[in-house]
């Protein structure tokens, strides 16, 4: 919102600082004008209030009424959660009441994201703002301290030891912050630095305040001196501390009568890799599976995959649960689709040990069987516990039929679920009769137990006798499935008509729903949906957990039948689709702003409902709104399939479809596919939509190496974004252009575009965008030798990627930090970072990220003199890169580095012919991609492989000129090879002769330099 005049902004700030409390006119006049009030203070203040109301109304119609006048003064009538300060307070309070460390860390990160900079920065020097600013700054620092402490719990001491240094320097006397830093330093193996930091604090406290450190801090100092075992660090995470290891829900009630079954299933899982729990609906298969899984431990987690009501491909559901992105890991090629998602899952899980609980498989039994068979064949450490009303019927499956509860356990369950009921001796026979009539089925018992309060057990027993007479067959008892159906029937009949309406309408949801969704989808005249839901929960027909309402599958299937019987199915399905389409449309702009993480999580919870809506008449609206969400979550196949099914001629839909077709390798002439999609905008008059389409298609073309098309489309988009003042679009296009500039070696352009992009994204609050821009700027800082800046940017990028659960990006940031610590000589931490990045890349089956980490390990091995290990790793990576070159027809940028490193190894071993051959091949590859830095590296390698020292000097001079021509001289930390090579040439030629030959090479003009073209400068 634009508030044009300083005093009006001051008025707004003053009212906001009071957070809904009235401020008198006299106080406002004093705050705004101080000792120099206007001639008519009251009228002037009223004028400023009117101006503020106009600004609010212009920003959002109806908002002028937010500024209200009460007897006690003016106030802003804004709900606390509508302001960043209110949401910050709510998130920090929620974090403090959350026991799980990962969840607490996430909430604190969400809170800190709300800070865009100093509070009320325009009014920091005004007297009226001092108290509010001081309070907010104290709250921010406390939140940072709490975040540091929870990250120590998660084993992130290595990262914190670096990150907290600047914050401690800014706030040297904050003892809680200093304590967190001391612990991080000590646990990171930097005991001397921890002790020095404590001494620094003690001196500052004594000198400035005449105080000693607090007792807790003094005790921590003593523990560090004594190397107290209690200070031993939590093990550092194998990949990322933010990566969860289970999604099992907390049990709502205790499991009764299944102790023996749990022990038996656990034993079966120790012996067999696939155990399927079978039995009729309502027998308790899911509850038994969850209890068993909750008691088991696997190094890579225990995961629940709920398949009831799913319309997605089973592999997509599993991938979403495990956080494995469906974006192309090895680069799609025109007309060549990447490996199936099942194959990706098998690759990703290959080295892991985990348990998958596949629940309600009977709905998709063939697809589950196919995927389970593939995964069990390819993943030795995998165990699968399935629940199904029929067997998967694949090799190695062990079937365990879940029995009804024995009479004693059934009675115990019945009594436990009959809220507030204490049986007497006379009730025992009736309870036993009820349990026999209900065949010991847990769900039937729970439903019947809800009626005890109204009927008592004697009357309940006699009514069950009457109801089941019609079901009794020749063997003297009803089939267990008939038993459950009969109990649900009876439960249904006892409901009021309003309860019927809400219950049957609730059944259209997949995976449950929120109260807001239920109130809209289940709405009707005079229906109090919340009250009715509460009553249905009390009757055990609806389950409420984790803020969501859901039906057990047996009840849901029954209610869908009832919905069809009354002819409401199409109407309620349309309501359902309307709600989730509008939700996706509401979310879409927030996915590009400060609330990005919250809306991503919200849409994650509704993934199955979104898919259901995508198969209705609202499909076009839904897919247009959800496509950016699918992209951010790496669900490319899901997006492509949904867009294909929508089958619309709508230009926006066609553009999304074309972009995802490129990303999944669907089609051959993808350039033509893009042009055709963009031509749909001709004459439509929607420049903002066309620009977004051009940008997304440009991004997709860059993804598989079509740099020329990608650059052209991003350039066109940028022009339109600027004309429309679309700040997000400008930021996104500039980030793409910075990447292109780095490809070309145009470092000044990369710096300019990247800096502008990151500033815009910071202002907008888009964390994904910040990640993209910081990646390029971090790499640029590495290239130019600014390792402090590079480390800061990569650490910030790592935090963002972890917050958004972008695990491939987390892998790259870990490896990038590995590069920086390698260049600064910390080989142990470099290896740790690279190994963590490599493991996480393998978990995502992303070979690009895996190879990036592997090359970093090889660079570290060579720097430490382990040439054999370095050569093995580099040859493996080169072989992989060459396979990519064969697929794409051009070498990847990684090829030039690999050839140079292998050439240096050959030179160090004295095999100069082999070294020359490798460097010559690297030079040819560098010329193909027109990368001046790669060409310079090849020249430096060739210099080391020469037998003539004069030629060595000339080649080094050429390389220096080339690097300086793009503003990227070789940083000191990367001069090890050139220093070694030049020293050898100097020893042969002498300093004077070396200088002559070096200058000959350095003085070559641009036209004589051995590369195909000077870099183009972006405008």
Buried (B, 14 or more C-beta within 10 A) or exposed (E): EEBEEEBBBBBBBBBBBBBBEBBEBEBBBBBBBEEEBBEEBEEBBBBBBEBBBBBBBEEEEEBBEBBEEEEEBBBBEBEEEEBBBBBBBBBBEBBEEBEEBBBBBBBBBBBBBBBEEEBBEEBEEBEBBEEBBEEBBEBBBBBBBBBBBBBBEBBBBBBBBBBBBEBBEEBBEBBBBBBBBBBBBBBBBBBEBBBEBBEBBBEBBEEEEEEEBBEEBEEBBEBBEEEEEEBEBBEBBBBBBBBBBBBBEEEEEEBBBBEEBBEBBBEBBEEBBBBBBBBBBBBBBBBBBBBBBBEBEBEBBBBBBBBBBBBBBBBBBBBBBBBBBBBBBBBBBBEEEBBBBBBBBBBBBBEBBBBBBBBBBBBBBEBBBBBBBBBBEBBEBBBBBBBBBEBBEBEBBBBBEBEBBEBEBBBBBBBBBBEEBEBEEEBEEBBBBBBBBBBBBBBBBBBBBBBBEEBEBBEBBEBBEEBBEEBEEEEEBBEBBBBBBBBBEBBBEBBEEBBBBBBBBBBBBBBBBBBEBBBBBBEEEEBEBEEBBBBBBEBBBBBBEEEBBBBBBBBBBBBBEBBEEEEBBEEBBBBBBBBBBBBBBEBBEBBBBBBBBBBBEBBEBBBBBBBBBBBBEBBBBBBBBBBBBBBBBBBBBBBBBBBEEBEBEBBBBBBBBBBBBBBBBBBEEBBEBBBEBBEBBEEEEEBEBBBBBBBBBBBBBBBBBBBEBBBBBBBBBBEBBBEEEBBBBBBBBBBBBBBBBBBBBBBBBBBBBBBBBBEBBBEBBBBBBBBBBBBBBBBBBBBBBBBEBBBBBBBBBBBBBBBBBBBBBBBBBBBBBBBBBBBBEBBEBBBBBBBBBBBBBBBBBBBBBBBBBBBBBBBBBBBBEBBEBBBEBBBBBBEBBBEBBEBBEEBBBBBBBBBBBBBBBBBBEEBBEBBBBBBBBBBEBBBBBBBBBBBBBBBBBBBBBBEEBBBBBBBBBBBBBBBEBBEBBBBEBBBEBBEEBBEBBBEEBEEEBBBBBBEBBBEBEEEEBBBEEBBEEBE
